[in-house]
Structures are given as C-alpha cells and as structure tokens.
Amino acid sequence: MTFPYTLPRLPYPTAALEPNLNRATIMTHHDKIFAGHVDALNRALQPYPILQQQPLTQLLLHPDRLPIPIREDVLEHGGAVYNHTLYFPSLAPARSTRPGTALTGAIDRCFGSMEDFLRALGRLSLSDQREGYTWLLSDRCGRLRLLFTPGQATALPLSPLFCLDLYRHAYALTYGDDRKAYVEAALPLINWDALSRRYRAVFTGQPPFPNP
Ligand SMILES: [Fe+2]
C-alpha cells in the first residue's frame, strides 16, 4: 500500500451482512467514512514525494520521521486506512465460513476453546468505552493474543489476523448507541477463511497484512 491510496473494493454486496449489520451501515462506513480517510491521507502526502514512495506501514511505524505539519493527519488517516483495509474483509455473511485446523488448534491452545475465545473477544470489546479497535494478533511463533487500541492507532508491528471496528459509525445506523448489540452481532460475521489465510501466512515469513 503506497501513494496514491485507493478505496479497496468491498468484498461482498452492501446488504450481505444483514440483519447483523444493515446496508446503510456498511454503505456509509465504507463509501463515505473509509473513502474520506483515503482522500485525506492522499491530501496530506501530496506535497511530499519522498513520503509517497514509502509503504503505509513504514509511515505509521516511524512517526518521528513525518514532518510535523502532517504528522497528526498521517497517523489519524493513515491508521484509519490501514485499519479499515483489514476490517471489511474480516467480516463475511453470518456463519458462512469456518476456521482452518491450524487456527482452531491455536485458539484452543491460547484461549481454551472457541467459545472461550469469542467470550474474551466480546468482553474486551466492551471493556473500554472509547472508540477504537479490538485485535486478534499472532506472534511469529503462532501464539495468539487479544488487544484493544484506542482511536486510529494500529497494532503494528504485530501481525493482525482480525480487527473489530468499535467506532460508533460502525454500528449506529443498525444499533444506535448499543455497542453490546453490535459486538454480539459481529461475532458470527467473523470471516474465518480470511483469518485462517492470514494465520497460515504468519509461518511463511511474510507479514499476513497488508496483503490479506
Ligand atoms: Fe470505521
């Protein structure tokens, strides 16, 4: 991912996640909010040809190298581009996918069982009322952990398998202010095919993202 950044195509029709997330929610989130961050990141980098050649992950990993006038914008909008690029393909129509054997084994080892993992993910997503993301991360040995990050911070340099957007804009048009209803409805939408693919990539020496 480098300049000029473009809006990734939504990997399913806008109504594919209904009733868990309605069409208006996905359309607004992807076509307006995500697109707005892409445009704002391109605007910030427009006057800086040297920065345009660097991958987004490098810009985000080294904020001290960003010129002060655009530092805040690149972290905010660049973080949002990175996070949303992972978020949308992390979802799929409810219960349409299943985790692969390796990922299932890792979840059992690290969390006890799939049920325990989903409970922990749900609990963490409701434990902090700030807007941000809940992440499922893997280290290079395949050990899994959960993490909450506030705002548009990323989990870099850790390898993300999944992120759940906890901004109000991710669910307000379906659930109003009810974050709990959103989190419960989002768990059956986890795209286990994508997560399993990213998990396998951890062992190839290639970072699984931003090439999900
Ligand atoms: Fe979002």
Boltz pocket constraint, residues with backbone or C-beta under 6 A from the ligand:
constraints:
  - pocket:
      binder: B
      contacts: [[A, 29], [A, 33], [A, 84], [A, 165], [A, 167], [A, 169], [A, 170]]
      max_distance: 6.0
